[in-house]
Amino acid sequence: MLVMHIGSPKTGTTSLQGFFHTNEVALRERGINYMRSGRSHIAHNPLPMAVAQRDAAAILDAIVAEHNAAPDTAHVISSEIMFRIIVARRLRETLPEALRDQTRVVCYLRRQDLYAEAIYKQLAKNGLVKLDRGEFLSGHLPKLKYSAILDTYAAIFGAQNIVVRAFERERFKGGDIVEDFACEHLGLGSLEGFSRQPSQSNPSLSVELTEMLGRIAYERHANPRQLVRELSNMDDPLLFSSRDTFSWSERREIMAYVASDNEKIRATYLPDHDTLFEQGDLTRNNSDNALAPERVAARAHAGALALARALQTLAVSAPPHARPNLAPQSFAPATPPGPAYPIWFDEICPAGPRKGYFHWLGHHGASFVDRGPEHLVVTFDNLHNVGDIRPERNPWAAKFCADNGWSHLGIISQRPDWLRDADLIAFFREQADRGFFERFRRVSFAGTSMGGFGAVAFSALSPGATVVAFSPQSTLDRQLVPWERRFAKGRSADWSLPFSDAAQGITTARKVWLIYDPFNAPDRRHVERLAGPNVTALRAPGLGHKTALALNRMGLLQPVIESALDGQLETRAFAQMIRARRSLFIYREEMAGYLTRRGQEARANRLRDLFKQVRRASGGRTAYE
């Protein structure tokens, strides 16, 4: 039997996956196998990602083989990315017949008004949504109807094999989702003897504090995850609240909008229940107290003070060389339960499910996680990461590669030498000489700025590779680029070493994608040095040297990289995607600076004024801020 847990999002998925991952051996002894096929780290996210890309044959074959090797075992797969209509539809096309009669799908659903609040807070916290709750809600309403996804899975496995549970703790066995899932769906009598993390209520931050986090993360370059950890340890009840995002009437409107869809779900999958969700709190106007002006003001005041304390604590507690790491990490992993370990260690440690290695080379480190021969991605740190000595530190894009199930060679840098290090170069040459890169069907290199240089330069070691580089340098050799005045430490490095001019080695790549701001003169000149028939230069006007950061603010960094690595990124499509940059503060400052340098101060001032007008019209904030 295969139990496929498909989420949905915001229903305790991480807790479930952490339990299965931590107790793999003990569960296997009880006849429950948390499948290794299609899994990276603690979740089976590579499976839906591959399904969506119509490239899941190898993963599905491995799942069938693992299932058939122990047919009497209850096999478990878990990924909330499975709760997407495109995944369900394409899984219907590709799922092997051998699994269709063996699978039960389990799905927990959060009541839609509470789900919308959770999604808004998640996006707002990371600066990925315009801080206009009404506009967010109107645009998100169509996504709150669940039946289309459930019915698609029912078409694959039969409605009788779709198990739907309302995410309401009072209905769970023991009031706990882990116990509910393990006991109700896997037949465990109890969780006695299994490792459990201490129970935490994990209260939701207030919406005011959540919105401040999004702004602080951008304006102060602070890492929201670090801030959330600090805030969660504070005992001021005003920092935590729920049902504080949408009014009582708005929440009633949400539930009215989805009422017929919810009734369809109840009738189909929960015929013994009177309702899909308990809605007693919406029967009378008793919930708007959270939105009373005095309550909003009190939470906002408490949140501002708490953020100031959290920022101060992080600044004081961090050693001087580590303090810059308050800046956001584009691909920083979520903190797992228990001690914090980097993803590569968690996967290749003695008890881990993967093969790999970590080599420390003096000033640089190389971590490799083998997730199969299909695709290797090689990434490099940028200046922001240099000096980060946290034990849990990951290479750039580590979680991104893990979520996609790609093998990953990540280069960690503790010196801003633009990878001009004899030991590091010798390491790369040794890998190439022993056929390391040839083991993989596809090889890609990626990075930004200093890491972008590394991606372009070292791609020469794997002819036919794909390269994605954001605002890269072609070299910092003073003889070749005398006009480059930035990056003093990098220019002082030893540029007599091999792989010092990316323009010479780039010709061996199959495809190179360079994302840059043409108004940034040094970046433009480097891209011009890297021109060639295999190079596509994607213009991102107004994003300055922070193209990767700006794309991440818009929620576009991962889609851009994925499309480029798949060879599907088009110039026109990219230009349409980044139109949203006009709402970025980065864009305003870069464009105003560009106009000022051209002697057009009046136009720069008009641009700033227009930006402020848009900001006021949107309630004091702009999108992605």
Secondary structure in CASP SS format (residue, H / E / C, confidence):
PFRMAT SS
TARGET T0000
AUTHOR 0000-0000-0000
METHOD secondary structure of the structure
MODEL  1
M C 1.00
L E 1.00
V E 1.00
M E 1.00
H E 1.00
I C 1.00
G C 1.00
S C 1.00
P C 1.00
K C 1.00
T C 1.00
G C 1.00
T H 1.00
T H 1.00
S H 1.00
L H 1.00
Q H 1.00
G H 1.00
F H 1.00
F H 1.00
H H 1.00
T H 1.00
N C 1.00
E H 1.00
V H 1.00
A H 1.00
L H 1.00
R H 1.00
E H 1.00
R C 1.00
G C 1.00
I E 1.00
N E 1.00
Y E 1.00
M C 1.00
R C 1.00
S C 1.00
G C 1.00
R C 1.00
S E 1.00
H C 1.00
I C 1.00
A E 1.00
H C 1.00
N C 1.00
P H 1.00
L H 1.00
P H 1.00
M H 1.00
A H 1.00
V H 1.00
A H 1.00
Q C 1.00
R C 1.00
D C 1.00
A C 1.00
A H 1.00
A H 1.00
I H 1.00
L H 1.00
D H 1.00
A H 1.00
I H 1.00
V H 1.00
A H 1.00
E H 1.00
H H 1.00
N H 1.00
A H 1.00
A C 1.00
P C 1.00
D C 1.00
T C 1.00
A E 1.00
H E 1.00
V E 1.00
I E 1.00
S E 1.00
S C 1.00
E H 1.00
I H 1.00
M H 1.00
F C 1.00
R C 1.00
I H 1.00
I H 1.00
V H 1.00
A H 1.00
R H 1.00
R H 1.00
L H 1.00
R H 1.00
E H 1.00
T H 1.00
L C 1.00
P C 1.00
E H 1.00
A H 1.00
L H 1.00
R H 1.00
D C 1.00
Q C 1.00
T E 1.00
R E 1.00
V E 1.00
V E 1.00
C E 1.00
Y E 1.00
L E 1.00
R C 1.00
R C 1.00
Q H 1.00
D H 1.00
L H 1.00
Y H 1.00
A H 1.00
E H 1.00
A H 1.00
I H 1.00
Y H 1.00
K H 1.00
Q H 1.00
L H 1.00
A H 1.00
K H 1.00
N C 1.00
G C 1.00
L C 1.00
V C 1.00
K C 1.00
L C 1.00
D C 1.00
R H 1.00
G H 1.00
E H 1.00
F H 1.00
L H 1.00
S H 1.00
G H 1.00
H H 1.00
L H 1.00
P H 1.00
K H 1.00
L H 1.00
K C 1.00
Y C 1.00
S H 1.00
A H 1.00
I H 1.00
L H 1.00
D H 1.00
T H 1.00
Y H 1.00
A H 1.00
A H 1.00
I H 1.00
F H 1.00
G C 1.00
A H 1.00
Q H 1.00
N H 1.00
I E 1.00
V E 1.00
V E 1.00
R E 1.00
A E 1.00
F C 1.00
E C 1.00
R H 1.00
E H 1.00
R H 1.00
F C 1.00
K H 1.00
G H 1.00
G H 1.00
D C 1.00
I H 1.00
V H 1.00
E H 1.00
D H 1.00
F H 1.00
A H 1.00
C H 1.00
E H 1.00
H H 1.00
L H 1.00
G C 1.00
L C 1.00
G C 1.00
S C 1.00
L C 1.00
E C 1.00
G C 1.00
F C 1.00
S C 1.00
R C 1.00
Q C 1.00
P C 1.00
S C 1.00
Q C 1.00
S C 1.00
N C 1.00
P C 1.00
S C 1.00
L E 1.00
S C 1.00
V H 1.00
E H 1.00
L H 1.00
T H 1.00
E H 1.00
M H 1.00
L H 1.00
G H 1.00
R H 1.00
I H 1.00
A H 1.00
Y H 1.00
E H 1.00
R C 1.00
H C 1.00
A C 1.00
N C 1.00
P H 1.00
R H 1.00
Q H 1.00
L H 1.00
V H 1.00
R H 1.00
E H 1.00
L H 1.00
S H 1.00
N C 1.00
M C 1.00
D C 1.00
D C 1.00
P H 1.00
L H 1.00
L H 1.00
F E 1.00
S C 1.00
S C 1.00
R C 1.00
D C 1.00
T C 1.00
F C 1.00
S C 1.00
W H 1.00
S H 1.00
E H 1.00
R H 1.00
R H 1.00
E H 1.00
I H 1.00
M H 1.00
A H 1.00
Y H 1.00
V C 1.00
A H 1.00
S H 1.00
D H 1.00
N H 1.00
E H 1.00
K H 1.00
I H 1.00
R H 1.00
A H 1.00
T H 1.00
Y H 1.00
L C 1.00
P C 1.00
D C 1.00
H C 1.00
D C 1.00
T C 1.00
L C 1.00
F C 1.00
E C 1.00
Q C 1.00
G H 1.00
D H 1.00
L H 1.00
T C 1.00
R C 1.00
N C 1.00
N C 1.00
S C 1.00
D H 1.00
N H 1.00
A H 1.00
L H 1.00
A C 1.00
P H 1.00
E H 1.00
R H 1.00
V H 1.00
A H 1.00
A H 1.00
R H 1.00
A H 1.00
H H 1.00
A H 1.00
G H 1.00
A H 1.00
L H 1.00
A H 1.00
L H 1.00
A H 1.00
R H 1.00
A H 1.00
L H 1.00
Q H 1.00
T H 1.00
L H 1.00
A H 1.00
V H 1.00
S H 1.00
A C 1.00
P C 1.00
P H 1.00
H H 1.00
A H 1.00
R H 1.00
P H 1.00
N H 1.00
L H 1.00
A C 1.00
P C 1.00
Q C 1.00
S C 1.00
F C 1.00
A C 1.00
P C 1.00
A C 1.00
T C 1.00
P C 1.00
P C 1.00
G C 1.00
P C 1.00
A C 1.00
Y C 1.00
P C 1.00
I H 1.00
W H 1.00
F H 1.00
D H 1.00
E H 1.00
I H 1.00
C C 1.00
P C 1.00
A C 1.00
G C 1.00
P C 1.00
R C 1.00
K E 1.00
G E 1.00
Y E 1.00
F E 1.00
H E 1.00
W E 1.00
L C 1.00
G C 1.00
H C 1.00
H E 1.00
G E 1.00
A E 1.00
S E 1.00
F E 1.00
V E 1.00
D E 1.00
R C 1.00
G C 1.00
P C 1.00
E C 1.00
H E 1.00
L E 1.00
V E 1.00
V E 1.00
T E 1.00
F E 1.00
D C 1.00
N C 1.00
L H 1.00
H H 1.00
N H 1.00
V C 1.00
G C 1.00
D C 1.00
I C 1.00
R C 1.00
P C 1.00
E C 1.00
R C 1.00
N C 1.00
P C 1.00
W C 1.00
A C 1.00
A H 1.00
K H 1.00
F H 1.00
C H 1.00
A H 1.00
D H 1.00
N H 1.00
G C 1.00
W C 1.00
S E 1.00
H E 1.00
L E 1.00
G E 1.00
I E 1.00
I E 1.00
S E 1.00
Q C 1.00
R C 1.00
P C 1.00
D C 1.00
W C 1.00
L C 1.00
R C 1.00
D C 1.00
A H 1.00
D H 1.00
L H 1.00
I H 1.00
A H 1.00
F H 1.00
F H 1.00
R H 1.00
E H 1.00
Q H 1.00
A H 1.00
D H 1.00
R C 1.00
G C 1.00
F C 1.00
F H 1.00
E H 1.00
R H 1.00
F C 1.00
R C 1.00
R E 1.00
V E 1.00
S E 1.00
F E 1.00
A E 1.00
G E 1.00
T E 1.00
S C 1.00
M H 1.00
G H 1.00
G H 1.00
F H 1.00
G H 1.00
A H 1.00
V H 1.00
A H 1.00
F H 1.00
S H 1.00
A H 1.00
L H 1.00
S C 1.00
P C 1.00
G C 1.00
A C 1.00
T E 1.00
V E 1.00
V E 1.00
A E 1.00
F E 1.00
S C 1.00
P C 1.00
Q C 1.00
S C 1.00
T C 1.00
L C 1.00
D C 1.00
R C 1.00
Q C 1.00
L C 1.00
V C 1.00
P C 1.00
W C 1.00
E C 1.00
R C 1.00
R C 1.00
F C 1.00
A H 1.00
K H 1.00
G H 1.00
R H 1.00
S C 1.00
A C 1.00
D C 1.00
W C 1.00
S C 1.00
L C 1.00
P C 1.00
F C 1.00
S C 1.00
D C 1.00
A H 1.00
A H 1.00
Q H 1.00
G H 1.00
I H 1.00
T H 1.00
T H 1.00
A C 1.00
R C 1.00
K E 1.00
V E 1.00
W E 1.00
L E 1.00
I E 1.00
Y E 1.00
D C 1.00
P C 1.00
F C 1.00
N C 1.00
A H 1.00
P H 1.00
D H 1.00
R H 1.00
R H 1.00
H H 1.00
V H 1.00
E H 1.00
R H 1.00
L C 1.00
A C 1.00
G C 1.00
P C 1.00
N C 1.00
V E 1.00
T E 1.00
A E 1.00
L E 1.00
R E 1.00
A C 1.00
P C 1.00
G C 1.00
L C 1.00
G C 1.00
H C 1.00
K C 1.00
T H 1.00
A H 1.00
L H 1.00
A H 1.00
L H 1.00
N H 1.00
R H 1.00
M C 1.00
G C 1.00
L C 1.00
L H 1.00
Q H 1.00
P H 1.00
V H 1.00
I H 1.00
E H 1.00
S H 1.00
A H 1.00
L H 1.00
D C 1.00
G C 1.00
Q C 1.00
L C 1.00
E C 1.00
T H 1.00
R H 1.00
A H 1.00
F H 1.00
A H 1.00
Q H 1.00
M H 1.00
I H 1.00
R H 1.00
A H 1.00
R H 1.00
R H 1.00
S H 1.00
L C 1.00
F H 1.00
I H 1.00
Y H 1.00
R H 1.00
E H 1.00
E H 1.00
M H 1.00
A H 1.00
G H 1.00
Y H 1.00
L H 1.00
T H 1.00
R H 1.00
R C 1.00
G C 1.00
Q C 1.00
E H 1.00
A H 1.00
R H 1.00
A H 1.00
N H 1.00
R H 1.00
L H 1.00
R H 1.00
D H 1.00
L H 1.00
F H 1.00
K H 1.00
Q H 1.00
V H 1.00
R H 1.00
R H 1.00
A H 1.00
S C 1.00
G C 1.00
G C 1.00
R C 1.00
T C 1.00
A C 1.00
Y C 1.00
E C 1.00
END
